[in-house]
Amino acid sequence: MTAPTRRTVAGGLAALSLALSSRSPAMAADAAPDMILHNGRITTLDRAHPAPEAVAVTAGRFSAVGEAATLLPTAGPGTRVIDLGGRRLIPGLIDNHLHVIRGGLNYNMELRWDGVRSLADAMDMLRKQVAITPPPQWVRIIGGFTEHQFAEKRLPTLDEINAAAPDTPVFILHLYDRALLNAAALRVVGYDKNTPNPPGGEIQRAPDGTPTGLLLAKPNATILYATLAKGPVLPLDYQLNSTRHFLRDLNRLGVTGAIDAGGGYQNYPDDYEVIQKLAADGELTVRIAYNLFTQKPKQEKDDFLRWTSNAKYQQGDDYFRLNGAGEMLVFSAADFEDFRMERPELPPEMELELEAVVRILVQNRWPWRLHATYDQTISRALDVFEKVDREMPIGDLHWIFDHAETVSDRSLERIARLGGGVAVQHRMAYQGEYFVERYGARAAEATPPVAKMLEMGVKVSAGTDATRVASYNPWVALSWLTTGRTVGGMRITPERNRLDRETALRMLTEKVTWFSNEEGKKGQIAVGQLADMAVLDRDYFGVPEDEIQDITSVLTILGGRVVHGAGDYASLAPPLPPAMPDWSPVRRFGGYQDRRASATGTRNALARLARCCDSACGVHGHEHARAWAASTPAGQDQGFWGALGCSCWAF
C-alpha cells in the first residue's frame, strides 16, 4: 500500500481550512493542527488512503493524512507531536453490543475472572478478595469467563467456595446458565427449603430440600439476575467513580465507542443518572449510543409509548445519544442462549405483542434491536416486520437482530430485503463447547455465519455482549473472528468461514457505524472523521494468532484527547482517582486479566494434571491437559513438559 500524495494532503488541509472558517476569527487565524502522529504503521481503513506516514488532528477531527515530510512542518507551538515508535495505529474500536452503562454501575464491586487461565489462580484471587471485603458486602464474579478457559476445565465446587469464604457472601455467575452461591450468600438472599423455583429456573436442593447454592437457568436467566439484584449497591458518587474506571479499562483495550444494549433491571431514566452526569461533565472516555430496554412483562407497550413521547431519537451529542429501542422489545420474544438447554419455544402471543411495539417504534421513526439467538425466533419476528413494512416502510430505520447464532440463509435474505442488519458477538468463543456438545461440530462451523452475511451484502458488525456473558475485551472477539477458536482453545470455525484480519477489524470499527446511524462520522482515520484511535502494544497484523486476544492499547485517543496511556505514553494519560470503595477488587486486580500475569498458576495447574499420568485416571488427565495445552504459551513450551519427567508428554 502506498502513502497519499502531496495533492491528497493538500486536499485534506483545504478541508481543514474550510472547517476552520466556521470557527471564530482568532481560531481560524491559527491553522496549525492540535496533534500530529507519525513514525508508525498506520491503518486507516480508508481504502483511498490506507497507510499514510502521518496523521493530523484539529478540533477533535482528523484534519490531514499523508506524508510525514508534509505534515510535520505544519506543527505549531501548541501542536502535540507524538512519535509512534514504529507501533501500529488503528481507528478506535467500537463495540456493537455492550452493557456498558449497567456494567459501569457495578464494575468496582466485581472481581473479574476475564482472561484468567487457571482455576487455581481464580480461587487465589477469590480468597484474597474475601479477606478484605467488609460486611455486608459481597464478593461478586459476574460473567466474562467460562470454565473452558481454565487449565482444569471446570468450575469451582461449592465446597471449595465455602472453604474460601465461610462468612462473606460470594456470588459467581457463569455465563447465563448458572450461578454459584456460598452458604453465606444463601442466607443473605433468604433462599431456604420453602423457597419455590421461579418459572424457567431451578434452585438446586439437597435430598432434605435445603438449597445447595447452585442456581440453574432452565432456560430463563431471570433467577440469576434477580438473585444478583438482591446485593448491595454502591452510592451515587461511588457509581460515578466505578463507571469512570470501567470506561478507562475499555480505553486500555483500545475501545473508543460502544452501543449500549440496555439490560435487565436497568431502569430508564433512574439508572442513567450516572452516565448522564459524566456526559454533562465531559468525563466520558467512550462514546455511547444507548438503546432503551423494556423492563416489565406485559407492560412493554406502555414503556415504549411513554419513552417515544418523552424522548427523541438521536437526542444528545457525539459522546452520548439515544440510539432507539431494545435489545428487549417484548419478553415473549426472548430466546435465552443457554446452549446447555434445549431451544426454548416462544409463546403464541409473541407476534401480537411484538407487532404492537414495532408499530409504535415505526410511527415514531425509532430504530430497534431485537435479541434473537435462534433462526426460529428470527423467522417469526420477520413475519411481524414484513407485515408492518407493508403499511409503514421500515427500510431506512437501521433496525437489527442481535446475536443470530443460527440464522438461516433464507432469513438473511429477508433481513437484507427489508433493509435490516445483524449485530454478532463473540458468545460462541465462550459457549462453543456447549453448542458442539448439543448440536454437533458441523452445526457450529457457521454459528453465526459471519462470512456468509458479508458475502450476501447484509449489514453486519461485531461486538462482545459483555459484561455478564462474554468478556468486554474486543480482542477476544477479533481472535474468534479470525481464528475460529473458543477461549478454551477449541477450533469450531473452519477457514472458509473465518475472516481475514483487516475484515475483522472493520467489523469492530467502520461497520458498527451503520448500527448507530453514524456512517462517515467515525470508524476510520479519514479527514473530517472524529479523531478516535488506538496505538497498539503489538502489531495486530503481524502477531501469531494466539496473541491477538492479548493485545492492548498503549495510547488511546478520543476526539483528539488522550484518554489512556501506558509505557512510553503513560505521562500523557489524564489522572484517574483511585477505585472506590477502598476494598474494590479493581484496586488490586484491575479488570481484564493478562494471561501472562497468571502463567505461574497455569503452569502449576498443568503440572498437577500431568502428574495424573501415573495414577488410575492418568489417561484422562493426560488427554485433557494435552488437548488444552496446544492453545497456551506454557503448553507449547517443550522444555516445560520435559521437565515434568513424564514420558507420555513427549513431543
N, C-alpha and C positions, 0 to 999 in steps of 0.2 A: 504494500500500500504506500502511496506517495503523499507527501505533505502538500497542503494547499499552496497555490501560487501567491505572489505578492498582490495580484489582482484580486484574489479571493479575500486576502487580509484587508485590502483597501475597501472592498465592499463591506466587510464587517465593520471597519472603522467608520464608514459612511453611515451605516445603520446606527452605530453608536451616536454619531453626531446628531442624527435625526431625533434619537431618543433624548439626547441632552437638550435639544432645542425646546422641549416641552417643560424643562425644569427652570428654576429661577435663573436670572442673568448671571449671578455670581457663580452658580454651579456650572452653567453652560460654558463659562469662560475657561474653566479648567477641565480639559478633556482627558487628562491622564487617568488611566484605569485605577481602580482601588486595589487590585490584586493581579499578579501575573504568576502563573505556574509553568515551569519549564524543566528541561533535562530529565524527562521521564518517558515512559511508554504510555502514550495517551490513547485510550479507546473512547471515541466519541459516540459510536453507534449511529452517527450521521453518515450515510453512505456517500454523500458528496464530499465529505472531508473526514475520512475515517481515522487518520493517525497524524495529527499535527505535531509540531515540535513544542508548541506553547499555546496557552490559552490565557485570555484576559477577562477580568470581571469588573463591571462598573454598575453601581447602583443595584446590586443584587442579581444581575443577569450576566450571562456570557456576552461580552462585547466584541471579542475577536478570537479567532482560532487561526493558527498559521505557523510561519517560520519564526524561530526564536530571534534570529537576526533582525526581523522586522518588528516584533512585539516588544522586545526588551528595551529598545531605545525610547518607547513611549512612556516608560515609567516616570513618574514624577516624585517629588519629595515625600508625598504621602502614600505612595504605592507600596504595598507589601509584596515583595518578590520572593517566591518560595521555590527552592531547588528541590526537585523530586528525587534526586539522587538515583536516577535510573528505575525508580519504582513505577508500578502500574497505577494509572489514574483512570477511573471509570465514573460514569454517571452514578449518582446516589441511588441505592437500591430502594424500591418501593414494594411494599407487601400488599397484595391484593385482598387479603382477608386476615386481619389481626385484631384480637380483642384487646386493643391497646389501652382503651380507657378503663375498662374493668381491671385489666392486669396492673395498671399503674396504681390503682387504689390499694392494692394488696401486695405489691411487689416486695416492699420492705419487710413483710411478715413471713415471706416464703423462703424456705430452704430449697434451692434448685438442684435437682439431680441431672439436669440437662447436660449431656456430654460426659458424665461420669462413666468410667468403663469397667468398674468392678463393684460388686455389691459390698465387698469389704470396705472400699473407700466410702461408699454411700452411707453405710452404717456408722463408720467412724465420724463422718460429718454429722449424722443424726445425734450420736452420743455427745459430741462437743456442743451442739446447739442446745440440747436438752439441759446441759449443765449451766447454761447462762440465761435460760428463758424463765422469767419470773411468773408466778401465778397472778392472774388466772389465764395467762396467755397460752396459746397452743404452739406446737411446732407443726408447721404445715408444709407438705411436699405436694405441690399441686400441678401434676402433669409435666409434660415436656420430656418425658423419658419413657422407655419401655424395658421390660425385663430382658429382652433380647440383646440390649446393648451391653449388659453386664457379662463379664467372663464366666460367671457362674450360671448364666442363663436362667435365672429365677428371681422372684421377688423375695423379700424377707418374710419369714414366718411370723405369725402373731406372737409366738413365744419369744422370738428374737426382738421384736419391737417392744414387748412388755419388759424384757430384761434391760433393754437400753433406756427405757423411760417408764419406771414403775409408777411415778406420780404426776408427771407432766403430760397433759393430753397431746396425743400425736394423731394426725390425720394425713394419710398418704393416698393420693388419688392416682390411679394407674389408668391412663387414657380415659375413656368414658365407659369402661367395662366394670370397674370395681374400685372400692375404697377399703383401706385397712385402718382400723381404729384400735388403739390400745385400750386397756381396761379403764384408764383414767378418762379417755375421750368418751367412752360409752357412758360413764357415769355423768359426765357433764351434759351430754345431749339427751340423757334420760331414756335411752333405749333399754328395755328390760323384757321379761317374759311376756308381758301384756301388750307390748308394742306391736301393732299389726303391720304386716307387709303392705307397702303402698302399691297401687296399681303399676304393674310393669317393673317392680323392683323386689328384691328379697333381702331380708336381714337374716343372714345365716345363723343357725342356732345349734347349740349342743343338744344331746339327747333329752336333757331336762327342760329344754326350751329357752335357756339362757343365751342371749346373743354372744357370738364368738368374737365379733369385731370385724367380720367380713361383710361388706355391703355389695350386692351384685345388681347391675343393671340388666333387666331381663325383658326387653332391651332398653327400657326407658331410663335415662340417666337422671331423672328428677330426684330420685332418692339420694344420689351422690351430691348434687349441688344444693339440695335442700338441707342436707346434714351439714355441709360446709358453711352454709349461711347462718348456722347457729353459733358460730365462733365470734369472738370479739372483733370489733372493727377499730381502725385507727381514727383518732380525732382529725379534724379537718387540716390542721397545719402539718400533721404527720403525713396525711394523704398527699398533700402538695409536695412534700419532700420525697415521698415514695414514688410519685409519678415522675418527678424530675430524674430520679435515679434510674427508673426503668427506661425512660427515653434516652438517657445517656448510654445505657448498655446497648440499646439498639444502635445508637450512633457508633459505638465501638465496633459494631459488626457491619458498619457501612450503610445503615438504613437512614434515609432522609425523608421517607414518606410512607404512609400507610392508609389503607381504607379500613375503618373500624366497623366491625360487623355486629355491634351491639352485644347482646348476651343475656342469658337468663339471670334474673334477679338484678338487672341493671336498669333502673327506672329513670325515665326521662320526665322532667328535667333534673330531678333531685341529684342523681348520681353523676351529673355532668357539671356540677358546680366547680369541682376542682379543675377539670380540664379547661373550662371556660375562663376561670380566673388566670390560669397560666397563659392562655391565649391573650387575654386582655392585658396582661403584664409583660407581654413579649418574651416569655420564658419557654415557649415551645421550641424544642430542638428537632422535632419530627413534624412534617406537615401531615395533618389528619383530615380526611374526609369521612364523615360519620354517617352511618345508617341507623334508623330507629327500629328497634326490635320489639314486637308486641309482647306484653307481659302476662296477660291473664286469658286462659282458655275461655272461649265463647264470648269474650269481650273485645276481640281483635278489631272488629268493625268500628266500635266506639273509639278505640285508640287512634285509628288512622283518620277517622272523621275529625277528632279533636286536633291531632297533630297537623294535618293538612290545612286546618283553619287557622292555627296559631303560628305556623312556621312556613317559610317559603323555601322551595328547593333552591339550593346553591347559596343560601344566605351565609354570610361570613366572608372570609378572605382566603388568600393563598395558603395561609397557615392552618385555618380551622373553618370548615364549611360543611353544610348539610348536603349529604350525597343521596338521600332518598330513603327507601324503606327496606326492612329485612335485617338479618337473613331469615328471621322467623316472621312469616306473614300470618299464618294461622297454625295453631297447634296440631290440627288434624292432618296437616301436610308434612309433619316432621317424621322423617325416617332415620332413626338413630343408626350410627355407623359402627355398632359393636359387632365386628365380624366373628366374634365367638358365638354369636347367637344367630338364629335364622332371621332372614329378612322380615321385618315387620309388615303386616298387611295394614294399609291405611283404611280408615273407616269410610263408609259410603257417602257420608255427608261432606267429605273433603272438597269435592268440586264446587258445591254450592257456597261453602264458606270462603273458599279461595276466590271464587268469582266476585263475591260481594266486596272483598278488599281490593282486588285488582281494579275493579271499576272505579272505586274511589281514587286510587292512585292515578289511573289514566285520565280521569276527569280533571285532576289537579296537575297533570303532566309531571308526576313524580316517577323516577326510575325505581326499580326494586331489585332485590336479590333474594333468591329462594334456596334455602338449604335442601339439597336433594342428593342423596348418596347413590340411589339405585335407579336404573332406567325405568322401572315400573312407575316410580314416582314422577320422573321427568315426563314420561308419556302422558300420564293423567293430567299433569299440570299444563302441558302443551295443549291438550284438548280445551282447557279453560282459556288459555291465552289466545288461541286461534278463534275461539268464539267471541271474545271481547274485541279482537282485532277486526273482525268483520264489521263491527259497528263503530269502533273508535280505534284507528290505526295506532299501533304501538312501536312501529319500526324505528322511530327516532328517539326512543326513550332510554337507550343504553341499559336495558334490563338484562339480568343474568341469572344463570343457575350456578350455585356454589357446589364444589366438590366433584359431583358427577363421575364417581369412580367407574360405574358400569354402564355409562351412557352408550347407546347403540348408534350405528351409522344412520339409521332411519331417524332417530331423534335429533342427531346433529344436523341432518338436512332440514328438518323442521325448524330448528333453532335459527339456522342461517337464513332460511326463507323469511322468518319473522323479524330478522334484524337483531337477534339477541346475542349474548356471549356466554362463555363458560369460564368461571374462575376456578382453577385447580389449585390444590395444595398438596404438601408432601406427607399426607396422612399415611399413605402406603409405606413410607420409609419407617414408620413406627408400628404399623399394623399388618405389614405384608405377610409375615409368617402366619398370622391367624387367618388371613384371607386364603393363602395357599392351603392351609390345613382344611378349610371348609370347602373351597371351590376348586382347588387344584392349581398346579403351576401354570397350566395352559391358560386358564382364565385370568391369571394375574399378569400375563405378558403385556397387556394393553389396558391396565387399570390404573388411572384412566387413559384413554387413547390419545395422548397429547399430540404425538406425531400426526395422527390421522386428522385431528382437529385443524392443525396448521395446514396440512395438505388440502383440506376441504375449504380453507379460507374462513373458518369460523373465528370470530373474535375470541381470543384466549390469552390468559396471562396466569401468573403463578404467585403463590404466597405460602403462608405457613399454617393458618388456623390456630395459632398459639393464643393463649398460653396453657390451656387445660388438657389438650390432647398432644399435639406435636410441639416441638420447641419453637421459639421465636427466632432461632438462628437461620437466616436466609441462605447461608452457605450449605446447610444440610439439604435445603430444597434444591439448590444448584447441583449438589453432588448427586442427589436422587435423579434429577432430570437427565444428567449426563452419563452417570454410571449404571443406573438401574438397580442400585444396591440399597437395601434397608440399612438402618443404623446398626443392625445386628450382623451385617455382612452378607446377607443372602441376596444373590443376584436374581431379581424377579423380572426385570425388563430386558429382553434381548436387544441386540444392537440396532435392529431395524426400527425399533420403537423408541430409541433414545435420541436425545438431541445433541448437536454439537455445542461447544461451549459458548460460542457467540449467540446462537439462537436462544440458548437457555438464559443467558444474561439479558437478552431483550425481553424475555418473559417476566423478568423482575424489574424492568425499568420502563422502556418506552411503551410496551404493550399494555401495561397497567393503566396508562393514562386514559385509554378509551373507557375504562370501567369507572372513572371518576369524571368523565367528560372534560378532560384537560389536555387533549391531544395538541401537540405543538408547544405546550407551555413548559413541560419538563420531561425528564426521561432520557435526554440526550445532552451531549456537550455541543451545543449549537448556538450561534449568535441569536440573541433575543430570548433564549430559554432561561428559566430560573437556574441560578448557579449553584446547583446541588451536586456534590461529587464526593468521592472517597478515594484515598490513596491507600493501596493495599500493602500488607506486610510481606506478601509474596505474590508472585505473578500467577494470577488465575489461569492464564492461557498456557503456562509452562510447567506448573507443578504436577507431580503424579496424581492420578485420580483420587487416591486415598487421602490426599492432603487438602482437597477442595473444601471439605467440611470444616477444616481448621483455620481457614483464612479469617483474618480480622483486618480492620482499618487502623492505620497509624495516624491518619488525618482525615477528618470528616468535616465537610464544609456545607453549610445550608444558607442559600441566598447570599453567598459571598462572605459568610460569617463562620469562623471556626467554632465548631460545637464539640469536637473531640480531638485530642492529640495524644500521642504516645511516642516513647522513644525520642528520636531527634526532634519531634514536634510537640513534645509534652508542654513546653513553655508557652505554646500558642493557645492552649486549651483554657477556656474560662474556668474559674474555680467552681467546685460543687460542694455545698455543705455536707458534712458527714450524714450518713444514713440515720434516720430517726425511726424508732427509739434506739437507745444505745445497745440493746441486745439484738438488734436486727441481724439476721443471717447475712445480709448484704455487706455489713462491715467486715466480716471475717472471710466470707466465701465468694462474694460478688454474685454474678448471675450465671450465665452460661459458662460451664467449666471447661477449661482447656484440657484436652485429652492427654497432653504431655505432662500436665501437672499431676496426673494420677497414675503415671507409669509404674511407680513402685507398687502400688496396690494391685494394679493389673497383673504385673509380673508375679506377685505373690499369689494371686488367685489362680493364675495359670499353673504355677508350680504345685499348688495344692491339688489341682485336677490331675496333673501329670503323675503325682505320687500314687494316684489310684491304680496305676498300671500294674502294680504287684499285688493288688487286692482282688477280692472276688468281683468287684464291679469295675475292674481295670479296663476292660474293653470299652465299656460305656464311657468312662471318664476320658479315655484316650480319644475316642471318636468325637466326643462332644467338644473337647478343647481344641483338638486339631482342626476341626471344621471352622471354629471361630477364629483360630489363630491367623488364618490367611488374611483377615481383614484388619489386623492390628500391627503396629510397628514392632511391639515386643514379640508377637508371634512370628514375625518374619526374620527375627534375629536368630540365625542358626546357632551362633555361639551360646545363646541362652538355652536353647533346647539341649544342646550337647552337654552343657554344664549340669543338667538335671540328672545325668547318669542313667537315663532310661533308654534302653535300646530301641523301644518301639517308636521313639520320636525321631529316629534318624532320618535325615533328608536324603 
